[in-house]
Amino acid sequence: MRASNARGAHVDRARTRVIRGLMQESAKILLVDDDQGFLTLLSMRLTSEGFQVIAVNSGQEALQKIEAFKPDVMISDLRMDTMDGLELYGRVNRLMPFLPVILITAHGSITDAVTATQQGVFSFLPKPIDRQKLLDVIHQALEQKGRLLEPFDENDDFAMVTRNPKMIDLLEQLRVVAPSEASVLVTGESGTGKELFARAIHQASSRKNGPFVPINCGAIPAELLESELFGHVRGSFTGASKDHQGLFQAAEGGT
């Protein structure tokens, strides 16, 4: 039994070293909890993992420190006097919308967790805190923050900003497909941003210096669609008084 436990402990230590190596160097964490004993213990643990940590006892103090400290992640207790974790999250989100916030509590419920995640909280963890689980969540939060701030490294002139995990996944797919020569079909309901995504693919592709020519086919009468797409020469049909360049030709070298 002792040998088995030793092997398990060795695996845990190795896993921790790997995760620590993946984390952003000297990432800054703001801790907020009105339980001084827990706050001190968690601060010591995270400091030993290589993080820069500031620990405060209230939401008000967190708001006073946050802009100067500029944390990469905030970890806050849910149940606190005067200002609870959700209210603090709402205020912090207005100041730093890309800051991942992890809420922790000893008295949480499924309803609390659902409410927190619906409002945009990154993660919700129960006390007592599992050390490895917390490190995993912090690492995930740091990764997401990096993707939110730089969704398209290929082009600094264009960025799509989102907090929705599904949209972030779509941006990652665009990052993969944009450099290729593959044809891409973007589907979705009206107003969901299809043209915005198409423009993002164009801007992140090797054709970004060429023209981007959007077209609303539904707004063009059926009898004129062929002429608009392929162009025509003077006299090719009644009313064709001059040559007309088609949209396919206009988009040559671009999208």
Secondary structure, 3 states (H helix, E strand, C coil): CHHHHHHHHHHHHHHHHHHHHHCCCCCEEEEECCCHHHHHHHHHHHHHCCCEEEEECCHHHHHHHHHHHCCCEEEEECCCCCCCHHHHHHHHHHHCCCCCEEEEECCCCHHHHHHHHHCCCCEEEECCCCHHHHHHHHHHHHHHHHHHHCCCCCCCCCCCCCCCHHHHHHHHHHHHHCCCCCCCCCCCCCCCCHHHHHHHHHHCCCCCCCCCCCCCHHHCCHHHHHHHHHEECCCCCCCCCCCEECHHHHCCCCC
